[in-house]
Amino acid sequence: MNPQGFRLQPFPGTRPPFPLKITGHITRQGQILSLLYELRGDLAAVALPGPARRPRRRDGLWEETCLEFFLAMENSPRYWEFNLSPAGPWNVYAFQAYRQGMREEPALASLPFLVSRESTSLLVSLEVDLAGFIPAAPVLEAALAAVIKGTDGGLTYWALAHPGPQADFHRREGFLIKLPDNL
């Protein structure tokens, strides 16, 4: 396995009024995807809801602090959007093409992930088996992103790159990480 490190950048003009760094790494081995996000900085200024008693699927997570990633098969318009709230709620959506045909991915009944929080750091890690909903492909393309809500209510948008005039994590030009099948 070769973990690929990443560092997210805020959308130009939306830099938060507090220091924050978002890094991590992503790995694929066959149909198993492993991902770690690390937020470091003034987390007292980030709106982080308390842990949910029973994490479950929920819509609209991008309206609050939410870690996101997108996966697509190379040379295919289809892709999947994964949303993870540091509080525990989650969702996965399948798309037929750029922002078209959005539907909840029915193959997943749960998406367990771990959250570790300290005063200046937040770690979110996930291991998910893609078999059963993302066809095996020699190469998957990934985009990594985050929506960070400040305690002042303001939202900032973070990604590997921001290829358009507005923050838009769905743009295929932002799927910069190549994940070959390492089996």
C-alpha positions in Angstrom: 0.0 0.0 0.0 1.2 3.5 -0.9 -0.7 6.1 1.1 -1.0 9.4 -0.7 -0.8 12.4 1.4 -2.9 15.5 0.8 -3.3 19.1 2.1 -6.6 21.0 1.5 -6.6 24.6 0.5 -9.4 27.1 1.3 -11.3 28.5 -1.7 -9.7 31.9 -2.6 -11.4 34.6 -0.7 -12.9 32.3 2.0 -10.0 31.9 4.3 -11.3 31.3 7.8 -10.6 34.1 10.4 -8.8 31.5 12.5 -5.7 29.3 11.9 -6.5 25.9 10.5 -4.6 23.2 8.5 -6.4 20.2 6.9 -4.2 17.3 5.9 -4.4 13.5 5.6 -3.8 10.5 3.5 -5.7 8.1 1.4 -4.9 4.5 0.3 -6.6 1.9 -1.8 -5.9 -1.8 -1.7 -8.2 -3.7 -4.1 -11.7 -2.5 -3.2 -10.8 -1.4 0.3 -10.3 2.4 0.7 -8.6 3.9 3.8 -8.8 7.6 4.5 -7.6 9.8 7.3 -8.4 13.5 7.8 -6.5 15.6 10.3 -7.6 19.1 11.2 -5.1 21.1 13.3 -5.5 24.6 14.6 -7.9 26.7 16.6 -10.7 24.2 16.9 -12.5 26.3 19.5 -13.4 28.6 16.5 -14.8 25.6 14.5 -18.5 24.7 14.9 -18.1 21.0 15.9 -21.4 19.4 17.1 -21.2 16.9 19.9 -21.2 13.2 19.1 -24.5 11.6 17.9 -25.8 8.8 20.1 -26.6 6.8 17.1 -24.8 7.9 13.9 -27.0 7.4 10.9 -27.5 8.6 7.3 -28.5 12.2 7.0 -28.9 14.8 4.3 -27.6 18.3 4.2 -24.4 17.6 6.1 -22.5 20.2 3.9 -24.5 22.9 5.6 -22.3 22.4 8.7 -18.7 21.2 9.3 -18.4 18.2 7.0 -15.5 16.2 5.5 -16.2 15.0 2.0 -14.6 12.9 -0.6 -15.5 11.9 -4.1 -14.6 8.8 -6.0 -14.9 8.0 -9.8 -13.8 5.4 -12.1 -11.2 6.7 -14.5 -12.8 7.6 -17.9 -16.3 7.3 -16.6 -18.7 10.2 -15.8 -20.2 8.3 -12.8 -19.0 9.2 -9.4 -19.9 8.9 -5.7 -19.9 11.6 -3.0 -19.2 10.7 0.7 -20.1 13.1 3.5 -18.9 12.6 7.1 -19.9 14.8 10.0 -17.4 14.8 12.9 -20.6 14.2 15.0 -21.2 10.8 13.4 -23.9 11.3 10.7 -22.9 10.4 7.2 -24.3 9.9 3.7 -23.2 8.6 0.3 -24.7 9.7 -3.0 -24.3 8.3 -6.5 -24.2 10.5 -9.6 -24.6 9.5 -13.2 -22.6 12.5 -14.4 -21.6 16.0 -13.2 -24.4 16.9 -10.7 -26.9 14.6 -12.6 -28.9 11.7 -11.3 -28.1 12.2 -7.6 -29.5 9.5 -5.4 -28.5 8.0 -2.0 -26.3 5.0 -2.6 -28.6 2.1 -1.4 -25.7 -0.5 -1.1 -24.6 1.1 2.2 -26.7 0.7 5.3 -23.9 2.1 7.5 -20.6 3.9 7.2 -18.7 3.6 10.4 -15.8 5.9 10.9 -13.7 7.0 13.9 -13.4 10.5 15.3 -10.7 11.5 17.8 -10.9 15.1 19.2 -8.4 17.0 21.2 -8.2 20.8 21.9 -6.1 21.5 18.8 -6.7 18.5 16.6 -9.5 16.4 15.1 -8.8 13.1 13.4 -11.4 11.3 11.3 -10.5 7.9 9.9 -12.5 5.6 7.7 -12.0 2.2 6.0 -14.7 1.2 3.5 -15.2 -1.8 1.3 -16.2 -0.4 -2.1 -17.3 -3.8 -3.5 -21.0 -4.0 -4.2 -21.5 -0.4 -5.3 -18.4 0.8 -7.1 -17.3 -1.5 -9.8 -13.7 -2.8 -9.6 -11.6 -0.5 -11.8 -7.8 -0.4 -12.4 -7.8 3.2 -11.3 -10.1 5.3 -9.2 -9.9 9.1 -9.1 -10.5 10.9 -5.9 -11.3 14.5 -4.8 -10.9 15.4 -1.1 -12.7 18.3 0.4 -14.2 19.9 3.5 -16.8 22.4 4.5 -15.8 24.1 7.8 -18.3 26.2 9.7 -16.9 28.7 12.2 -18.6 29.4 15.5 -19.5 32.8 13.9 -21.7 30.9 11.4 -19.4 31.5 8.4 -18.6 28.6 6.0 -15.3 28.0 4.3 -14.7 25.5 1.5 -11.5 23.5 1.3 -10.3 21.2 -1.5 -7.1 19.8 -3.1 -7.7 22.4 -5.9 -10.5 24.9 -6.8 -10.7 24.6 -10.6 -13.8 26.9 -11.1 -14.9 30.4 -10.3 -17.0 29.1 -7.4 -16.3 26.5 -4.8 -17.6 23.3 -6.4 -16.3 19.9 -5.2 -18.1 18.0 -8.0 -15.9 19.4 -10.8 -14.0 16.5 -12.3 -10.9 18.7 -12.7 -10.7 18.5 -8.9 -10.4 14.7 -8.8 -6.6 14.9 -8.6 -5.6 11.8 -6.7 -5.2 8.6 -8.7 -5.8 5.4 -6.8 -4.6 2.3 -8.6 -5.7 -1.1 -7.6 -2.7 -2.1 -5.4 -3.6 -5.9 -5.2 
